[in-house]
């Protein structure tokens, strides 16, 4: 029944189910008590979807019927085919008679104008306006459910031109409506696209051959096999050659789930990738923040991170404006395409690094010691001789950690940084001694933990995050615990003896 499995080091296990996720968590700390339950895969807040069911719970027939009725009530009131008929009827009207209700997110028929008289209605829709539905629809910005942040025009044009320069002619847009509509609006560009998105409102603008309602957190097609066949045919076209996946999932979702779903798409593509020139792996461009890099690389080790900063039109921080982040957008492109083939725009200061054989941002200076361009957050990193690695410019080496490592040779020489700033400027170790009563410390050295941590941290908290929840050992995780089987066996034996 499980479509895929993913493990986490945070005490939660996840398995992909249709249409929910199977979670596992420990509810009683230190008592080896765990709970397995099903919850909604799309909504990360119980206020948006209160579905909860224990894995071992037996659901009665009456409760199943109530749940089915509730699920049907939450679905769109029209099928995709019926929904798209509104677009066909709107195209037959003159631009002056075309109307769109922004409150209902609905293209209106002539007979429905009176029903929406008190709503916010846009009229006089041109053909170009109908080809750009993301400009008509109000974005759903619930960060725990939809998080519809749309690419800026500059980022959209960069992605479209990059895809074309790389020689692709088909783009599978997973949660990327702005790129999909840009391709559909410019048919002369030689690209074709298919949009997979959970927002059913796009169904009235695109036929079933161009849009499939899809949940990227459990690889679920809401229209069933017909939608799956559309996606399969799109991926298998031309023996699977010249197709690329561009995805922009919500940043709050669990990365391991997204990795497993992406692997499912790769498997679906692999079924028809039988051409002589078919690549070994489906090309992917994953839009995600740079600080989640390690989680992506854990599941997809063949991926690399590009320096290009993806900007969003309706996000106040992830764009190039006065109110945005000083270092620029933290969103990057993760891809399994050879980095040297992706040319970043020189007009924004990007340049080609011969040593790294890839394009880098203007502030990313090549480090001769690390033999790499190490900057990730938009600042110029500096090399720490003691750590033998590049660190952020506001990072200062902790002398206490160095002293501990010298006094205890058997202790692992793990030298952690101490970060602080004075009036927004970083200081050297010498300057730290001179103004030790003025700087604002972010991390301090803890003698009990033998590492740098926040001043108000709990010394035993780090120990709780590692090791086994069943036997308490620190050398393995609970999935590999030899006591797990013995515990289940003893529990079953006690039940037999009691009966």
N, C-alpha and C positions, 0 to 999 in steps of 0.2 A: 504493500500500500504506500510505503514511503517512496517519494520521488528522489530524494537525496538526503544526505546527512551532513551536518556541520557541527563541529565542536568548538567550545570556547573555554578560555581559562578563567572566566568570571563566574563560574558556578551555574551556568545555564547552557543546556544542550538544546539544539534546534534540529528538527527534522521537517523537511518540506512535505506538506500534505495538501490535498485538494479539498476544500478551498481554504483551509486553516493551516496553522503551524503547530507542531507538537513541541512544547517546551518542557524542560526539566529544571527544577530548582530545588535547593535545600531550604526547608522552612524552619527547621529546628537546629540551630548551630551547635555542633558538638555531639548531637544525638543520632547522627547518621540517618536522619529522616529526610526523604526527598519526595517531591511531588511532580508528577507528570500530568500535563494538562494541554488542552487545545485552546488556542486563542486566535483572534483575527490576524491575518497576515498583512493586511493593508493598513489597518489603523493601529497606531501605537499608543492609543489612549482609550481607556474604558469608557470615557464619556462619548466618544464617537462610535464605538462598537463594544457593547457589553457582553459579547459572546465569551463564555467560559464553560469548559467541560473537562472534568477529570478524565484521564486516559482510561481508567478502569470503571468509569461510570456507565451503567446500563440505562439508556434513554428509553423511556416508555413511548408507545405508539402515539399517545395523545400529545406528548410533548414534542415529538417529531413533527406532527402535523402543525402545531402552533409555530414551530420554528420555520417550517417551510412557508407558511403563510406570511410570516414576518419577512423572510428573505425575498419573497415575491413582491412585497410592498416596497422594499428598498430598491428594486430594480427599475430601470427606465420604463416609463409608461408606454413606450412604443418599441417595436423591434428595430434593428438597424435599417432594414430595408424600408420600413414605413417612415422612419425618421428622416432618411435621405430624400424621400419624396418631397419634403419641404424645400430642399435645395433645388430640386428640379422645377418645382412650381415657382420658386422665387426667380430662377433664371429666365423664366418665360415672361416675367413682368419687366416693365421699363424701370430704370433706376429710380425714378421719382416715386414709384409705388412700392418699392422694396422697403420692408421694415424689419427691425430686429429689436426684441425686448431684452434689455440687459438685465432686468430683474429676474426674468424667467429663463434667460439664456436660450432664447427660442426665436427662430425665423417665423414670422407671422404670415398667415394667409390673409387675403383681403377681407374675409368674413370675420376674422378674429381681432380686428383693429379696436372695436368697441370694448372688448374684454380686457384690454391692456391700456385703457385710456389714462389711468392714473399711474402707470408705470413709466420707467425711464426707457423711452423708445427712440432708437436711431432710425432715421429715414434717409432716403436718397442714397442708397448703397450702390456703389459702382461695382464693376466686375472685379477690379483690383481689391476692393474691400472684402468681397466674398471669398477671394482667394487667400486672404490673410485672417483666418478666424481667430487667431490668438490676440489680434488687436480688437476684435469685437467682444470676445468673452472676457468676463471679469476673472482674473486669476484666483484660484483657490489656494490661499496662502497659509492654510493650517499646517504648521511645521510637523505635526505628528500624524498627518493623514495624506495630504496632497502635496504641499510645498511646491506650488507651481511658480517657480522663478524662471523667467524666460531670457534667453540669450539676447545680448545687445546686437544691434545691426552689424557692428564691426566683428564681433565673434562669430556671428552667423555667416557672414561673407567669408571669413577666414576658413571656417570649417568646410564650406561648400567648395571654395577654390582649392583647398588642400586635397579634398577627396578626388576632385577632378584631375589635379596634377599627378596624383599617385596612380592614375589609370583605372580607377573604379568607375563603374557606370550604374551600380545599384547601391542604395543606402538603406539599411534597416534601422529606422529611427525608433529606439526604445525609450519612450518618455522624452522625446525631443521634438515637440510639435513645431517650434519655430524653424528648425532646419527643414522639416518635412514640407511646410508650407512655402518656404523659400524655393525649394526644388520644384514643387508643383507649379509655382507661379512663373518659373522660368523654364519652360519645357525645352527651349532652344539650347539649354546648357548641356544637353546630352545625358542627364542623370534621371534615374527613376528611383522612387522611394516608396516605402511602406511604413506606416506609423503604427506602433504598438503602444497604447496608452490606456490608463484606467479611467480617464475622463470620458464618459459616454457622450458628452456634448459635442465632441468632434464628429460623431456619427452622422449628424445632419449636414455636415459640409463635405464629407468624403464617402464614396461608396464602399461596400465591403471589400473591394479589391485594393483599396488604398488605406483603409483603417481597420484595425482589429482591437476591440476592447480587451485589454490584457493586464494582468497583475504581475509585475516583475518581481514580486517577493515570493511567489510560489509557482511561477511558470504556468499560470492558469489563463486559458482563453474563455471568455465569458460566453461566446457564441458556440462553444464546443468544437467539434471536429471540422465544420466548415471554415472557421477562422484559422484553425491549425493547418488545414490544407492550403489556405491562401499563403500563410507564412512559409510553409514547406516549399510550395511551388516557387515563391520568390527567392528563397535561398538556393534552390536546386537549379534555377534557370542558368543556362549556359554551363552546365556541369559544375555549378558552384563557383565558377570563376568570376572575378571582377565585382565582388560584393564585399561590403564592409559594414560593420555594426557600429553605430554611434549611440551611446547611452548616457543619460544624465539622471541617475536615480536620486531620490531624496537623501540628503546627507545624514539624516538621523537614523536611517535604516541599518540593520546589522550587515556588516560587510560580508561575513561568511555566507549569509543567505544569498546575497547578490552574486557572489562568486559561483555558488552552486547553480543558480538559475542561468548565469552566463554559460556555464559548462553544458547545461541542457540545450541551450541554443546552438552551441558548437556541435553537440552530438546530432542535433536535427540537421544541421548543415552537412555534417560528415556523411550522412546517409546518401547524399546526392553529389558529393564532391569527388567525382570519378574521372575528371578530365586529366589529360597528361600534364597540364600546367597548373593544376590546382595546388594551392599552398598547403603545407602540412597542418596549419592552424588557421582558423577563421580570423581574419583581421578585425581588430576591435579598437575603438577609441572610447575610453571610459572617462567621463568628466567627473572629477571628485576632488576634495580638498587635499592639499599636499600633506597635512599632518596625519592622514589615514593611510599614508604610503605603505607602512610596514604590514598593515592588515591585508592590503591588496596583494602584496608580494608573497605573503604566506600562502595564499590560495592560488595565485597566478605568478609563479616565479619567472616566467618568460616576459613579463611586462616591464616597461621602463616608464619613468616620469619625464615629461617634457617641461620646459620652462615657460611655455606660453600661458599667460594669465587670462583665463576665461572670465568675461564680464557679463553681468546680468542687468537687464533693463529695469526691472522692478525690485531690485535689492539695493538698499541704500549704501551698503558697505562694499559689495562686490562689483564695483564699477570705477571708472576713472572720473571722479568728481571731488569737490572740495570736502565733502562729508564722508568720503570713502576712506578705506584703510590707507595709511601713509605708505605702506609697502606695496599697495596694489591688491588686486583680488588674490585670495589664497587658493583659488580653484585652479587645478591643473588638468592636463590630459595624460592619462595612463594608456599605454598602447603596447601591442606586441609587434608593431611595424618597426622596421629599422629606423632609428632616430635620424640618421643622416639624410634620409629621403624626405623628411618633413621639414620644409623650408619655413622658418618663422619670419614675419615681416620685418624688413630692415627699417621701415619707417617708424617703428616703435622701439628701435634701438637694439633689436636682436641681432646677433652676429654668429658666425660659424667658428667654433673652436676646433682647430686642427688636431690638437692632442686628444680631445674627447670624441672627435668625429661626430659632432652634433651641434645644433644651434642652441645658444644660451642667451639668457637675459642680459641687459647691459650691466647690471650690478653683480653678476655672477663671474667672479675673477678666478682664473685657473690657479690652483694651488700646486706648486712644484713638489711639495712634500707629499701631499696626498695623491698627486698625479691625476687630479680630477677637478672639475668645476663643482664645488660642493654646496653652493648656496641653494636654499630651497624656499625660504620664507619671503624673499624679496629684498633682503639685505646682503651686504658683502661680508661673508664669513672671514674670520681670522684663524690662523693656525696656532694651536696650543702645543708647544714643544713637549710639555710634561705629559699631556694626554695623547700626543702624537695623532691628533685629528683636528679638523676644523670645527669651530664652534661659532655661535652667534656673537656679534660684536659686543653685546651687553653682558657676556658671560666672562666671569673671572675665576681663575683656578683657586680651589679651596686648599689653603696651606695645611689645614688640620687633616684632611684626607691624605695628603702627601706624607705628613709626619707619621700618621698611623701606619701607612704602608711601609715606611722605613723602619719603624720600631718593631713591627711584627712581620718578619720575612715570610712566615707561613700563611699570612693573610693574603687573599687575592688582591692584587694591586689594581683595584677598581677605583680610580680617581674621578670623583664626581664634581661637577662645576657648582660654583656659588654665583648666582645671578643677582646683580643689583644695578641701580642707576642713580645718578645725581643730576637732577635737572634735565633728564632725558639723555645724558651723555654717559658713556661707559668709562670706567676708570681702570688703571693698571693696578697691579698688586701693591706697588710702592705708594700710589696715591691712596689706596685703601687704608694703609697704616696712618697716613697723615690726617684723614678725615673719618676715622673709624666711628665717630659719634654722630656723623651727619648722613651717612648713606642708609638707604632703605633696603633692608635685606629681604629677599624673596625666599631663599633657602639658607638654613644654618646647619652646621655640622653637629650631628648627634653622636655622642660617644657610645651610647647603648646600641644603636643600630649600625654604627661604624659606616655611616654614609650621610650625605646631605639631604635634608628634608625640610618641610615647612615647620615654622617654629611651634605651632600648636598640634603637631602630628602625634599619633599614638604609636609607641614603639612596637607594639605587637601587631599592628594592623598589616604591615608588610608580610609578616609571617603567615597571617591568615589567608593571604591571597594565593599562596603557593602550596603545593603538596596535595595530599589525598584527603578528601572529606570523610572517607569511610574509616580508615585505620589511623589517620593522622601522620603518616610518614611523609617526609619532604622529598623523597627521591622518585616519586611517580605520581601520576594523576589518578583520579578515581576510576577512569575507564580501564586502566591497566592494573587495578588493585586485585591481588589474589584473594582478598577476603570478600570481594563482592559476590562471587559464586558461592562461597561457603556460607555467607550470611543468608542468601536466598534458599540454599539447600536446608539449613538449620530451621528456617522459618517454615518451609513446607513440611519438614519432618515433625515439628511440633504440632502442626495442624492435623497431621495424620494420627499422631499419638493421642491427641485430645478427642478425635472422633472415634 
